């Protein structure tokens, strides 16, 4: 026991999660277009991993070099690099396999050398008409600072301009935000082949058009590269600056932050690579990843299906909730009983309609809502503006520090303020991450509250691909406490007591530990004792130590964790009573559900918080109990389906090896599809 390391490094655990995404790209039972899109998801995840998590480890390593403290950071950085290189090699293999598989369906992604003369002429014209206007090379010369000039979310072609023995370098950004990354090229082959070419390769083909007339050259050669920056920034500690101003300044810091990763074409000539290392100030602590000809694979998340429908997943049409449908208004429906919807199995329109009706309902007096991330064209914000125009009091709490959405949220805050909405930015020391909306409605001379508790953002786009719960209720104690959360956000100096809700950082940690301890006590008394968590991440030493204690006391602990898990399940004498799985499939598993057996009473909570130190101590998060026994039973049924998954479930063992759950003689069951069918039967009244 003493030799066992009780915790798995969270950064390596995150890489283990992304490896599960890569497994989806490797799974030949997944439609080929979806496999390619999983390569894009993997790449997008890896970009964020370097911007945030590797950047943090790198800062710790730099601190060690300066002070001699935190030597583990250097060891961890080496482990990360080793794992990343192994995953990159696997990624390259899978990309090659996917391209071959795609070709079997007569869809080919060609490079500029594989085009016919007719296609070259078409691409040349396309470049002139659509692309050239977006191309402005950066000439590498004295006075040009590449660290400042380059974007960390873009692919660049490093161009070698050669005349005799003289070499000049230039950088050409691949303008994928202005022009589609995938260009469909006419193909007159007899087998009706569909031909695609990457934007990168159209530029390669037409490089002479970019530089002709400005440089004399014998030859041009281009090699791709991509740089990733540290995404952290420091907020100015100036009392005279508002949080809005501080966040705006912080974003400017991010634009010029130091690189933490350089991905480059492994065919790149050594002198060119040496030049990049020098110009970008790449150190021995930064990741240098040799790769293939293309980077910014995140664009492959939107890989177009130019073939038959069966090359991608069958659509699961979102369901309508009969609990809403059989009433004239959302308020009548919620008054009749608590309503639970589960996205994307249900239409997100149930929530947007709730807000839309509140905007013009004469009985509605107040609307309070908090935003962490918003869709680009948010109907919810438009409804709030309509509410103000109808004379209602509207409070919107906007979290300015939602990572990578800061600029968008600043703009939304300005737009809402100009429309007359009261906008608040929460607590400077705490991110507001809860998913609350409270509507105050005057009924029979009294104010009645209607509250929404959710596990996901009020975001129309992500609600189509993230699984998340929404609970609508008029329960007096829950809705009053929800309103008190808004008061806490605005007046954090006041003391608030929450008897029903789990509110971070007020009482969530204490309540969770107490609930775990109750299961431990029950186990010691010989009573049934069990804990089930469905969460995104489990990275908190105190919670994990308590779960280890629960396991040792005989409590059956079951975990469904999509992402990071630093707890090590299945170790004799430590965690043999802990079982953990991860589900990765067509939808991104995002809800947080906490279940405590309660000696047969089953306490079930849905929450906005993962079991991470940041969520329990440094964010405003809200979890609510599910009081309706029917809705509670549905959640438990859906969790049971996840544990019966024989297709997309992976075991999280003590070494996080990502083995699939063994099917044995059980039938194939894909829990995400099974959950859809389960909910569909409920809504259609089919009880078979």
C-alpha positions in Angstrom: 0.0 0.0 0.0 2.7 2.5 0.9 4.3 2.1 -2.6 1.0 3.0 -4.3 0.6 6.6 -5.6 -2.9 7.4 -4.6 -3.5 10.1 -7.2 -3.1 10.3 -11.0 -1.6 13.6 -12.3 -4.6 15.6 -13.6 -2.7 16.7 -16.8 -2.0 13.1 -17.7 -5.5 12.2 -16.9 -6.7 14.9 -19.3 -4.5 13.4 -22.0 -6.1 10.1 -21.3 -9.5 11.7 -21.9 -8.4 13.1 -25.2 -7.1 9.6 -26.1 -10.6 8.4 -25.7 -11.7 11.0 -28.3 -9.0 9.6 -30.6 -10.4 6.2 -30.0 -13.6 7.4 -31.6 -11.7 8.3 -34.7 -10.2 4.8 -34.8 -13.5 3.0 -34.3 -14.5 1.7 -37.7 -18.1 1.3 -36.6 -18.3 5.1 -36.5 -19.4 6.7 -39.8 -16.3 7.9 -41.7 -17.3 11.6 -41.7 -17.8 11.5 -37.9 -14.4 9.8 -37.5 -12.7 12.6 -39.3 -14.6 15.1 -37.2 -13.4 13.4 -34.1 -9.9 14.1 -35.3 -10.9 17.7 -35.3 -12.3 17.5 -31.8 -9.1 15.9 -30.6 -7.0 18.6 -32.2 -9.2 21.4 -30.8 -9.0 19.8 -27.3 -5.2 19.6 -27.6 -4.9 23.3 -28.5 -6.8 24.3 -25.4 -4.8 21.8 -23.3 -1.5 23.5 -24.3 -3.0 27.0 -23.9 -4.2 26.3 -20.3 -2.8 23.2 -18.6 0.6 22.9 -20.2 1.1 26.6 -19.9 0.5 26.3 -16.2 3.0 23.5 -15.8 5.5 25.4 -17.9 5.2 28.4 -15.5 5.9 26.1 -12.6 8.9 24.7 -14.4 10.2 28.2 -15.0 9.7 28.9 -11.3 11.7 25.8 -10.5 14.6 27.0 -12.7 14.6 30.3 -10.9 14.2 29.2 -7.3 14.9 25.4 -7.2 11.4 24.8 -5.9 8.7 22.5 -7.5 11.1 20.0 -9.2 8.0 17.8 -10.0 7.0 20.3 -12.7 10.0 19.4 -14.9 9.3 15.7 -14.5 5.6 16.3 -15.3 6.5 18.4 -18.3 8.6 15.6 -19.7 5.8 13.0 -19.1 3.4 15.3 -20.9 5.7 15.7 -23.9 6.2 11.9 -24.1 2.5 11.2 -24.1 1.8 14.0 -26.6 4.3 12.7 -29.0 2.8 9.2 -28.8 -0.7 10.6 -29.4 0.6 12.7 -32.3 2.0 9.6 -33.9 -1.3 7.8 -33.4 -3.1 10.8 -34.8 -1.0 10.8 -38.0 -1.7 7.1 -38.5 -5.5 7.6 -38.0 -5.6 10.6 -40.4 -4.0 8.4 -43.1 -6.4 5.6 -42.4 -9.4 7.9 -42.5 -8.3 9.4 -45.8 -8.1 5.9 -47.3 -11.5 4.9 -45.9 -13.0 8.1 -47.3 -11.6 7.3 -50.7 -13.6 4.1 -50.7 -16.7 6.2 -50.8 -15.3 8.1 -53.8 -14.4 11.2 -51.7 -10.8 12.3 -51.9 -8.9 15.1 -50.2 -6.1 16.0 -52.6 -3.1 18.2 -52.5 -2.0 20.7 -55.1 0.2 18.1 -56.9 -2.7 15.7 -57.4 -4.9 18.1 -59.4 -5.5 17.7 -63.1 -4.6 20.6 -65.4 -8.3 21.5 -65.7 -8.6 21.5 -61.9 -5.5 23.6 -61.5 -7.0 26.2 -63.7 -10.2 26.2 -61.7 -8.3 26.5 -58.4 -6.2 29.3 -59.8 -9.3 31.2 -60.7 -10.9 30.4 -57.3 -7.8 31.8 -55.6 -7.9 35.0 -57.6 -11.6 35.5 -56.9 -12.0 34.3 -53.3 -8.7 34.0 -51.5 -6.1 36.5 -52.6 -7.8 39.5 -51.0 -7.4 37.8 -47.6 -3.6 37.1 -48.0 -1.0 39.6 -46.6 2.4 38.0 -46.0 4.5 38.9 -43.0 8.1 39.4 -44.3 10.6 38.2 -41.7 13.1 40.9 -41.4 14.7 43.2 -38.9 12.1 45.0 -36.9 9.4 42.3 -37.3 8.5 40.6 -34.0 6.8 37.3 -34.8 5.7 36.7 -31.3 3.6 39.8 -31.5 2.6 39.3 -35.2 1.4 35.7 -35.2 -2.0 34.5 -34.0 -2.1 31.4 -31.8 -5.3 30.1 -33.4 -4.1 30.1 -37.0 -2.0 28.0 -39.4 0.8 29.6 -41.2 2.8 28.7 -44.3 6.4 29.5 -43.8 7.6 30.4 -47.3 11.2 30.1 -48.5 11.8 32.7 -51.2 15.0 31.6 -52.9 17.1 33.6 -55.4 20.4 32.1 -56.3 22.0 31.5 -53.0 20.0 34.1 -51.1 17.0 33.0 -49.0 14.3 35.3 -47.6 11.5 34.0 -45.4 7.8 35.1 -45.2 4.8 33.9 -43.2 1.4 33.5 -44.9 -1.6 33.0 -42.7 -4.2 30.4 -43.9 -7.3 32.6 -43.7 -9.7 29.9 -42.6 -12.0 32.3 -40.7 -12.6 34.2 -43.9 -12.7 31.4 -46.5 -13.9 27.8 -46.1 -11.0 25.5 -45.1 -12.3 22.8 -47.5 -12.8 23.7 -51.2 -14.9 21.4 -53.4 -13.2 21.1 -56.8 -15.1 20.1 -60.0 -14.2 16.6 -61.0 -15.0 15.0 -64.3 -13.8 11.5 -63.5 -16.1 8.7 -64.7 -16.9 7.4 -61.2 -18.4 10.7 -60.1 -15.7 11.2 -57.5 -16.0 14.1 -55.1 -12.8 16.1 -54.8 -11.9 18.4 -51.9 -8.7 20.4 -51.5 -7.6 22.2 -48.3 -7.3 26.0 -48.4 -3.7 25.5 -47.4 -3.0 23.7 -50.7 -4.8 26.2 -52.8 -2.4 28.8 -51.4 0.6 26.5 -52.0 -0.5 26.1 -55.7 -0.8 29.8 -56.2 2.1 31.2 -54.2 3.6 32.8 -57.2 0.5 35.1 -57.5 1.2 36.3 -53.9 4.9 37.2 -54.3 5.3 37.9 -58.1 6.2 41.5 -58.8 7.4 42.1 -55.2 10.3 39.6 -55.0 12.6 38.1 -57.5 12.9 34.4 -57.0 14.0 31.2 -58.6 11.8 29.0 -56.4 9.2 29.2 -53.6 8.6 26.4 -51.0 6.1 26.4 -48.2 5.9 24.4 -45.0 3.2 24.7 -42.4 3.5 25.6 -38.7 1.2 26.6 -35.8 2.0 28.3 -32.5 0.1 28.0 -29.3 0.3 30.7 -26.6 -0.1 30.7 -22.9 -3.8 31.6 -22.4 -3.6 32.9 -18.9 -3.5 36.6 -18.1 -3.1 38.7 -15.0 -5.9 41.1 -14.0 -4.7 44.5 -13.0 -4.9 45.1 -9.3 -6.2 48.6 -9.7 -9.1 49.7 -7.6 -9.9 52.4 -10.1 -10.4 49.9 -12.9 -13.7 48.1 -13.3 -13.8 44.3 -13.9 -14.8 45.1 -17.5 -11.7 47.2 -18.0 -9.4 44.7 -16.2 -10.7 41.9 -18.4 -10.2 43.9 -21.6 -6.6 44.6 -20.6 -6.0 41.0 -19.7 -7.2 39.9 -23.2 -4.5 42.2 -24.7 -1.9 40.4 -22.6 -3.0 37.1 -24.0 -2.5 38.3 -27.6 1.2 38.8 -26.9 1.7 35.9 -24.4 4.7 33.6 -24.8 4.5 30.5 -27.0 4.2 27.2 -25.3 4.0 24.9 -28.3 5.3 24.9 -31.9 3.8 22.3 -34.3 5.6 22.1 -37.6 5.8 20.1 -40.8 8.4 17.4 -40.1 9.6 17.9 -43.7 10.6 21.5 -42.9 14.3 22.2 -43.7 16.4 22.6 -40.6 17.5 26.2 -41.3 13.9 27.2 -41.5 13.1 25.5 -38.2 16.1 27.0 -36.6 14.9 30.4 -37.7 11.4 29.9 -36.2 12.9 28.7 -32.9 15.0 31.8 -32.7 12.3 34.3 -33.8 9.7 32.9 -31.5 12.0 32.5 -28.5 11.2 28.8 -28.1 12.9 27.4 -25.1 13.7 23.8 -23.9 10.6 24.0 -21.8 8.3 24.5 -24.8 6.8 21.6 -26.8 8.1 21.2 -30.3 5.9 18.7 -32.1 6.8 17.5 -35.6 3.7 16.7 -37.5 2.3 16.3 -41.0 1.6 18.8 -43.7 -1.5 20.3 -42.1 -2.2 21.9 -38.8 -5.3 23.5 -37.2 -7.1 20.2 -37.5 -9.8 21.7 -35.3 -11.3 22.9 -38.6 -11.9 19.2 -39.4 -14.7 19.4 -36.7 -16.7 20.9 -39.6 -15.6 18.5 -42.3 -18.3 18.6 -45.0 -20.2 15.5 -46.0 -20.3 15.7 -49.8 -21.4 12.1 -50.0 -24.3 10.0 -48.9 -26.2 10.6 -45.6 -25.0 7.3 -44.1 -21.5 8.7 -44.0 -22.4 10.5 -40.8 -24.6 9.7 -37.8 -28.3 9.4 -38.3 -30.0 12.4 -36.8 -32.0 11.9 -33.5 -34.8 14.5 -33.9 -35.1 16.4 -30.6 -38.1 15.6 -28.5 -40.9 17.9 -27.3 -41.8 17.7 -23.7 -45.5 16.7 -23.3 -45.4 18.4 -19.9 -45.0 21.7 -21.7 -46.9 20.9 -24.8 -50.3 20.1 -23.2 -50.5 23.6 -21.5 -51.2 27.0 -23.1 -48.2 28.7 -21.3 -44.9 27.6 -19.9 -46.1 29.0 -16.5 -49.2 26.8 -16.5 -47.0 23.8 -17.3 -44.5 24.4 -14.6 -47.2 25.2 -12.0 -48.7 21.8 -12.7 -45.5 20.1 -11.6 -41.7 20.1 -11.9 -40.4 19.5 -15.5 -37.1 18.0 -16.4 -35.7 18.2 -19.9 -32.4 16.6 -21.1 -30.6 18.2 -24.0 -29.9 17.5 -26.9 -32.6 14.8 -26.6 -35.1 17.5 -26.0 -35.5 20.8 -27.9 -33.7 23.7 -26.3 -36.7 25.7 -27.4 -38.4 24.8 -24.1 -36.0 27.2 -22.3 -36.0 29.9 -25.0 -39.8 29.8 -25.1 -39.9 30.1 -21.3 -37.9 33.3 -21.5 -39.8 34.6 -24.6 -43.1 34.2 -22.9 -41.8 35.9 -19.7 -40.7 38.9 -21.9 -44.3 39.9 -22.7 -46.5 38.1 -20.1 -48.3 41.0 -18.3 -48.0 39.1 -15.0 -44.2 38.8 -15.1 -42.5 41.6 -13.2 -38.8 40.5 -13.0 -36.4 38.2 -14.8 -33.0 37.3 -13.3 -30.5 35.2 -15.3 -26.8 34.5 -15.4 -24.6 33.9 -18.4 -21.3 32.1 -18.7 -21.3 31.4 -22.5 -23.8 32.6 -25.1 -24.5 31.7 -28.7 -23.4 34.0 -31.4 -27.0 35.0 -32.2 -28.7 34.6 -28.8 -32.5 34.5 -28.9 -32.4 34.6 -25.1 -30.7 38.1 -25.1 -33.3 39.3 -27.6 -36.1 38.2 -25.3 -34.5 40.0 -22.4 -34.4 43.2 -24.5 -38.1 42.6 -25.3 -38.8 42.3 -21.6 -37.2 45.6 -20.9 -39.2 47.2 -23.6 -42.3 45.8 -21.9 -41.4 47.5 -18.7 -40.0 44.5 -16.8 -37.0 44.6 -14.5 -34.2 42.4 -15.9 -31.0 41.5 -14.2 -28.3 39.7 -16.2 -25.1 38.5 -14.5 -22.4 38.1 -17.2 -19.2 36.3 -16.4 -16.5 38.3 -18.2 -13.8 35.7 -17.4 -15.3 32.7 -19.2 -12.1 31.4 -20.8 -11.9 32.1 -24.6 -15.4 33.8 -24.5 -14.2 37.0 -22.7 -14.3 39.2 -25.7 -17.8 37.9 -26.7 -19.1 38.4 -23.2 -17.8 41.9 -23.0 -19.7 42.7 -26.2 -22.9 41.1 -25.0 -22.6 43.1 -21.7 -22.4 46.3 -23.6 -25.3 45.4 -25.9 -27.5 44.5 -23.0 -26.5 47.6 -21.0 -27.4 49.8 -24.0 -30.8 48.1 -24.2 -31.6 49.0 -20.6 -30.9 45.6 -19.0 -29.2 45.8 -15.6 -25.9 44.0 -16.1 -23.8 42.8 -13.2 -20.4 41.2 -13.4 -20.5 39.2 -10.2 -17.8 38.8 -7.6 -14.2 39.9 -8.6 -12.7 36.9 -6.8 -15.1 34.3 -8.0 -16.3 33.2 -11.5 -20.1 32.8 -11.7 -20.6 29.5 -13.3 -24.1 28.5 -12.2 -27.0 28.1 -14.7 -29.9 30.0 -13.1 -32.9 31.9 -14.2 -35.6 33.1 -11.9 -38.8 34.7 -13.2 -41.0 36.7 -10.7 -44.7 36.6 -11.7 -47.6 38.3 -9.9 -50.4 35.8 -9.2 -53.4 36.5 -6.9 -51.7 39.6 -5.4 -48.5 37.8 -4.6 -45.1 37.2 -6.3 -44.7 33.6 -7.4 -41.2 32.5 -8.5 -40.4 30.2 -11.5 -36.9 28.9 -11.5 -34.6 27.1 -13.9 -31.7 25.1 -12.6 -29.3 23.7 -15.2 -26.1 21.9 -15.7 -25.2 23.6 -19.0 -24.9 27.0 -20.5 -27.8 29.0 -22.0 -26.3 28.4 -25.4 -28.5 27.4 -28.4 -25.6 25.9 -30.3 -23.9 23.7 -27.6 -27.4 22.5 -26.5 -27.4 20.5 -29.7 -24.3 18.5 -28.9 -23.8 18.7 -25.1 -26.0 16.5 -22.9 -27.4 18.7 -20.0 -30.3 18.8 -17.6 -32.7 21.6 -17.1 -35.1 21.6 -14.2 -38.1 24.0 -14.2 -39.8 24.4 -10.8 -42.0 26.6 -8.6 -41.0 24.8 -5.4 -41.2 27.8 -2.9 -38.0 26.9 -1.0 -35.9 26.1 -4.0 -37.0 29.2 -5.9 -36.4 31.5 -2.9 -32.9 30.1 -2.5 -32.3 30.6 -6.2 -33.2 34.2 -5.9 -30.9 34.5 -2.9 -28.0 33.2 -5.1 -28.5 36.3 -7.2 -28.5 38.4 -4.0 -25.3 36.7 -2.9 -23.7 37.5 -6.3 -24.6 41.2 -6.1 -24.1 41.5 -2.3 -21.4 39.0 -1.5 -20.6 40.7 1.8 -23.9 39.5 3.2 -24.3 36.1 4.9 -26.8 33.7 3.2 -28.0 30.3 4.4 -29.0 27.7 1.9 -30.8 24.7 3.4 -31.7 22.9 0.1 -29.3 24.1 -2.6 -25.6 23.2 -2.9 -24.0 26.6 -3.4 -20.3 27.1 -4.0 -18.4 28.5 -2.2 -20.9 28.9 0.6 -21.9 25.3 1.6 -21.3 22.9 -1.3 -18.0 21.3 0.0 -19.3 21.0 3.5 -22.6 19.4 2.4 -21.0 17.0 0.0 -18.5 15.8 2.6 -21.4 15.4 5.1 -23.4 13.3 2.6 -20.4 11.1 1.9 -19.9 10.7 5.6 -23.5 9.7 6.0 -23.0 6.8 3.5 -19.9 5.8 5.4 -21.8 5.7 8.7 -24.6 3.6 7.1 -22.0 1.2 5.8 -20.4 0.8 9.2 -23.9 0.1 10.6 -24.4 -2.7 8.1 -27.0 -0.7 6.1 -26.9 -0.4 2.3 -24.6 2.4 1.3 -23.8 3.7 -2.2 -22.6 6.8 -4.0 -22.9 7.5 -7.7 -21.4 10.6 -9.4 -21.8 11.6 -13.1 -19.4 14.5 -13.7 -17.0 16.0 -16.1 -13.9 16.0 -13.8 -12.9 14.7 -10.4 -9.8 16.6 -9.2 -10.1 17.5 -5.6 -7.9 15.9 -3.0 -10.3 16.3 0.0 -13.3 14.8 -1.9 -11.1 12.0 -3.3 -9.6 11.1 0.1 -13.2 10.9 1.5 -14.2 8.6 -1.4 -11.2 6.4 -0.6 -12.4 6.3 3.0 -15.9 5.4 1.8 -14.5 2.6 -0.3 -12.6 1.2 2.6 -15.7 1.4 4.8 -17.7 -0.7 2.3 -19.6 2.0 0.4 -20.1 1.1 -3.2 -18.9 4.1 -5.2 -19.7 4.3 -8.9 -18.4 7.1 -11.1 -19.1 8.2 -14.7 -16.4 10.7 -15.6 -16.0 12.2 -19.0 -12.7 14.0 -18.5 -10.1 14.2 -15.7 -10.0 11.8 -12.8 -7.1 12.0 -10.4 -8.6 9.3 -8.2 -7.3 5.8 -8.8 -10.1 3.2 -8.8 -9.8 -0.5 -8.1 -6.7 -0.6 -5.9 -6.9 -3.3 -3.2 -7.1 -1.8 0.3 -7.6 1.7 -1.1 -10.3 1.9 -3.7 -11.5 -1.7 -4.6 -15.1 -0.6 -4.1 -14.8 2.3 -6.6 -15.8 1.6 -10.1 -15.3 4.3 -12.8 -16.2 4.5 -16.5 -16.1 7.2 -19.1 -18.6 7.6 -22.0 -17.4 9.2 -25.2 -19.8 9.2 -28.2 -21.8 11.3 -30.6 -22.7 13.8 -27.8 -20.4 15.4 -25.3 -21.4 14.2 -21.8 -21.7 17.4 -19.7 -24.3 17.1 -16.9 -23.3 16.8 -13.2 -25.4 14.4 -11.2 -24.8 13.4 -7.6 -26.6 10.4 -6.1 -26.5 9.3 -2.4 -28.3 6.1 -1.5 -29.6 7.5 1.8 -30.6 4.1 3.1 -33.1 3.6 0.3 -34.3 7.2 0.0 -31.9 8.2 -3.0 -30.9 11.8 -2.7 -30.4 13.1 -6.3 -28.8 16.4 -7.2 -28.1 18.0 -10.5 -25.4 20.7 -10.4 -23.4 23.2 -12.5 -20.2 22.2 -10.6 -17.6 19.5 -11.2 -15.8 18.0 -8.3 -12.8 20.2 -8.7 -11.2 22.6 -6.2 -11.9 25.6 -8.5 -15.7 24.7 -8.7 -16.1 24.1 -5.0 -14.0 27.0 -3.6 -13.5 29.6 -6.3 -16.7 29.7 -8.4 -20.3 30.4 -7.7 -22.0 27.1 -8.5 -25.5 25.7 -7.7 -26.8 22.2 -7.3 -30.4 21.5 -6.6 -32.1 18.4 -5.2 -34.6 16.6 -7.5 -37.7 16.4 -5.4 -40.2 14.9 -7.8 -39.9 11.1 -7.4 -40.8 10.5 -11.1 -38.1 12.8 -12.3 -35.6 11.4 -9.8 -36.4 7.9 -11.2 -35.8 9.0 -14.8 -32.3 10.3 -13.9 -31.5 7.0 -12.1 -32.8 5.1 -15.1 -30.5 7.0 -17.5 -27.5 6.5 -15.2 -28.2 2.8 -15.2 -28.2 2.8 -19.0 -24.7 4.3 -19.0 -23.5 1.5 -16.7 -25.0 -1.0 -19.2 -23.2 0.6 -22.1 -21.2 -2.1 -24.0 -20.2 0.1 -27.0 -18.9 3.5 -25.8 -18.0 3.0 -22.2 -14.3 2.8 -21.2 -13.0 1.7 -17.9 -11.1 4.2 -15.9 -8.6 2.0 -14.0 -5.8 2.9 -11.7 -3.5 3.5 -14.8 -6.1 5.0 -17.1 -5.4 2.6 -20.0 -8.8 3.3 -21.6 -9.9 -0.3 -22.2 -13.4 -0.6 -23.4 -15.9 -2.2 -21.0 -16.0 -5.9 -21.7 -19.2 -6.8 -23.5 -19.1 -10.5 -22.6 -22.3 -12.2 -23.7 -24.4 -9.0 -23.3 -26.1 -7.4 -26.3 -24.6 -4.3 -27.8 -25.9 -1.2 -26.1 -25.0 2.4 -26.9 -26.2 4.4 -23.9 -26.7 7.7 -25.7 -29.0 6.2 -28.3 -30.7 4.0 -25.6 -31.4 7.1 -23.5 -33.0 8.8 -26.5 -35.2 5.8 -27.1 -36.1 5.7 -23.4 -37.1 9.4 -23.4 -39.0 9.0 -26.7 -41.1 6.2 -25.2 -41.9 8.4 -22.2 -43.0 11.3 -24.4 -45.0 9.1 -26.8 -46.6 7.1 -24.1 -45.1 3.9 -25.4 -44.4 1.8 -22.3 -43.0 -1.2 -24.1 
